[in-house]
Amino acid sequence: MDQHLYYYSQRVQQYRDLLNSPDKMEKQALARLSGLPAFQNFMKNNSQLSGLFKIPGSGAGVGTSQPLPGLQTHAQVSQQVQGQVSASGPSGMDAFQSKLQSAQSQLNSYKSKISQLGGGTSTADIPDFRPNEQKTKTLWHRFEYGANFQTTHTNYYYPIVTDFGLSLAYNLGHGRLVGVGASYKMGWGSGINHIALSSQGVGLRSFLQVALKGSFSATGGFEYNYSTPFTSYQQLKQLQYWTKSGLIGVTRLFR
């Protein structure tokens, strides 16, 4: 229950942040509504929002103030509640009030816990529970992207090789990352007077990072590198020219 309350409070905080950013809130609402068949059908058949609710003097349903079919009125709900209370006998009202007070007390208890877990103004931690900061994020927001660009210079004031790299990591939470990457080596020739573009190699890698304590993390990776110049994709299929390498170690992040 504590875990559910904590993650609920985190979602409430996200909605509060959206309220402070009207543009983001509008985009989020339209993105969710556009996927609903009912909303698509409504936008197709109605030119005004007021036409759906049949407000007098607007769009469809002009001149009528009848409620939408199937919706219960306040009087109908009250009549239904009174009928159930009366069916319970003379003590029905007392039992109803007792259950209502019990539900209100339980609701107040949940509100108090949410406030203690950070849903209100408190920032208290949950005892014996380590929250996963990625749990309340969508799938796409859990991905982390990386890029690498480096060159090897010569005495001719021109880079001889440029290495382009891309990586994609999935955040598992609690400081754990798992991902893949790829790189491509482009050759520029032997100098400023001998410029010639060429493919000097490619690389594929996978990696894993696990937070240990503080700024320390355990890291591991495995790579396949093709370090021979090539002119066609068919050459890359020759597995004997690929070299394998692995790395395991501990890293520290300095801020």
C-alpha positions in Angstrom: 0.0 0.0 0.0 2.9 2.4 0.8 4.4 1.8 -2.6 1.1 2.4 -4.4 0.6 5.6 -2.5 4.1 6.8 -3.2 3.8 6.3 -7.0 0.3 7.8 -6.9 1.8 10.9 -5.3 4.4 11.1 -8.0 1.8 11.0 -10.7 -0.1 13.7 -8.9 3.1 15.8 -8.9 3.5 15.3 -12.6 -0.1 16.5 -13.2 0.7 19.6 -11.1 3.7 20.3 -13.2 1.5 20.0 -16.3 -1.0 22.6 -14.8 1.9 25.0 -14.6 2.7 24.5 -18.3 -0.5 25.0 -20.3 1.2 24.2 -23.6 2.5 20.8 -22.3 -0.9 20.1 -20.8 -2.7 20.8 -24.0 -0.4 18.6 -26.0 -0.7 15.8 -23.5 -4.5 16.0 -23.5 -4.7 16.0 -27.3 -2.3 13.1 -27.6 -4.4 11.0 -25.3 -7.8 12.0 -26.7 -6.7 11.5 -30.3 -6.3 7.8 -29.6 -9.8 7.3 -28.4 -12.4 6.1 -31.0 -15.1 8.0 -29.2 -13.2 11.3 -29.5 -12.4 10.7 -33.1 -16.1 10.0 -33.9 -17.1 13.1 -32.0 -14.7 15.4 -33.9 -16.0 13.8 -37.1 -19.7 14.4 -36.4 -19.7 17.6 -34.3 -18.3 21.0 -35.2 -19.0 22.5 -31.8 -18.3 21.1 -28.3 -21.5 22.6 -27.0 -23.5 20.4 -29.5 -22.6 17.3 -27.6 -24.2 18.6 -24.4 -27.2 20.2 -26.2 -26.9 23.6 -24.6 -29.9 25.8 -25.6 -29.1 28.1 -28.5 -25.9 26.4 -29.7 -25.1 23.9 -32.5 -27.0 20.7 -32.5 -29.9 20.4 -30.2 -30.9 24.1 -30.5 -33.9 24.9 -28.4 -33.7 21.9 -26.1 -32.2 21.5 -22.6 -32.9 17.8 -22.2 -30.1 15.8 -20.5 -28.1 13.3 -22.5 -29.7 9.8 -22.7 -28.4 7.4 -20.2 -27.0 10.0 -17.7 -28.5 9.8 -14.1 -29.8 13.0 -12.6 -29.2 14.1 -9.0 -32.8 13.2 -8.1 -32.4 9.7 -9.5 -29.2 9.0 -7.6 -30.8 10.3 -4.4 -33.9 8.2 -4.9 -31.8 5.1 -5.5 -29.7 5.7 -2.3 -32.9 6.2 -0.2 -34.4 3.0 -1.6 -31.4 1.0 -0.6 -31.4 2.5 2.9 -35.1 1.9 3.4 -34.7 -1.7 2.3 -32.3 -2.3 5.2 -35.0 -1.6 7.8 -35.2 0.9 10.7 -31.4 0.7 11.4 -30.5 1.3 7.7 -29.8 5.0 8.1 -27.5 4.4 11.1 -25.6 1.7 9.2 -25.3 3.9 6.2 -23.9 6.8 8.2 -21.5 4.5 10.0 -20.1 3.2 6.7 -19.9 6.7 5.4 -17.9 7.9 8.4 -15.6 4.9 8.1 -15.0 5.6 4.5 -14.3 9.2 5.2 -11.9 8.3 8.0 -10.0 5.9 5.6 -9.9 8.5 2.9 -8.4 11.0 5.4 -5.8 8.4 6.4 -4.8 8.0 2.7 -4.5 11.7 2.3 -2.3 12.0 5.3 0.0 9.2 4.0 0.2 10.9 0.6 1.2 14.1 2.2 3.9 12.4 4.2 5.2 10.6 1.1 5.8 13.9 -0.8 2.4 14.4 -2.3 1.9 17.6 -0.4 4.6 19.8 1.1 6.5 17.1 2.9 9.5 15.3 1.4 9.7 12.4 3.9 11.1 9.1 2.7 9.3 5.8 2.9 10.7 3.5 5.5 12.0 0.2 4.1 11.1 1.2 0.6 13.4 2.4 -2.2 11.3 4.0 -4.8 12.0 3.4 -8.5 12.1 6.9 -10.1 11.4 5.4 -13.6 8.1 3.6 -12.6 5.9 6.7 -13.2 7.6 7.5 -16.6 6.4 6.4 -19.9 8.3 3.9 -22.0 9.9 6.5 -24.3 11.0 8.7 -21.4 13.0 5.8 -20.0 15.3 5.7 -23.0 18.5 7.7 -22.9 20.3 8.7 -26.0 24.0 9.3 -26.5 26.4 10.5 -29.3 30.1 10.5 -29.8 32.2 12.4 -32.2 36.0 12.4 -32.2 38.9 12.7 -34.6 42.5 11.6 -34.9 44.7 14.5 -36.1 48.0 14.4 -38.1 50.7 17.0 -38.7 48.9 18.1 -41.8 46.3 20.1 -39.9 43.5 17.8 -41.1 41.8 14.9 -39.3 42.8 11.5 -40.7 39.9 9.6 -39.2 36.6 10.7 -37.7 34.7 8.4 -35.4 30.9 8.8 -35.3 29.1 6.9 -32.5 25.5 6.5 -31.3 24.1 4.7 -28.3 20.7 3.9 -26.9 20.2 2.9 -23.2 17.1 1.8 -21.3 16.9 3.1 -17.7 15.8 0.2 -15.4 15.7 2.5 -12.3 17.8 2.5 -9.2 20.8 3.6 -11.2 20.8 0.6 -13.6 21.3 1.1 -17.4 21.5 -1.4 -20.2 22.0 -0.4 -23.8 23.6 -0.9 -27.2 25.7 1.3 -29.5 27.3 1.5 -32.9 30.1 3.5 -34.5 31.5 4.2 -37.9 35.0 5.4 -38.8 35.4 7.7 -41.8 38.7 8.3 -43.3 39.7 11.7 -44.8 42.9 10.8 -46.5 46.5 11.3 -45.5 46.6 15.1 -45.4 45.2 18.4 -46.5 46.7 17.8 -50.0 45.5 14.2 -50.2 41.8 14.3 -49.3 39.9 11.0 -50.0 36.8 9.8 -48.2 36.9 6.1 -47.2 35.3 3.6 -44.7 37.9 2.7 -42.1 35.8 0.5 -39.8 32.6 -0.1 -37.8 31.9 -1.2 -34.3 29.0 -2.7 -32.3 28.8 -2.7 -28.6 26.5 -3.5 -25.6 26.9 -2.2 -22.1 25.6 -2.4 -18.6 25.9 0.1 -15.7 24.8 -0.5 -12.1 25.0 2.1 -9.4 26.9 0.9 -6.3 27.1 3.6 -3.7 27.4 7.4 -4.0 29.1 8.3 -7.2 30.5 4.8 -7.9 29.1 2.5 -10.5 30.0 -1.0 -11.8 30.2 -1.1 -15.6 30.6 -3.8 -18.2 30.7 -3.9 -21.9 31.2 -6.2 -24.9 32.3 -5.0 -28.4 32.7 -6.3 -31.9 35.0 -4.1 -34.1 35.8 -4.3 -37.7 39.0 -2.3 -38.0 39.8 -3.1 -41.7 39.1 -0.6 -44.4 36.2 -1.7 -46.6 34.4 -0.6 -49.7 31.1 -2.6 -49.7 28.7 -4.0 -47.2 29.5 -7.6 -48.3 33.0 -7.3 -46.8 31.4 -6.8 -43.3 29.9 -10.3 -43.5 33.4 -11.8 -43.2 33.4 -12.6 -39.5 37.1 -13.5 -39.3 37.9 -9.8 -39.6 35.8 -8.8 -36.6 37.6 -8.6 -33.3 35.9 -9.2 -29.9 36.7 -7.4 -26.7 35.1 -7.0 -23.2 35.5 -4.7 -20.3 34.5 -4.8 -16.6 35.3 -2.1 -14.1 34.2 0.5 -11.6 33.6 4.1 -12.6 33.2 7.3 -10.5 31.3 10.3 -11.6 32.7 13.7 -10.7 30.3 16.7 -10.6 
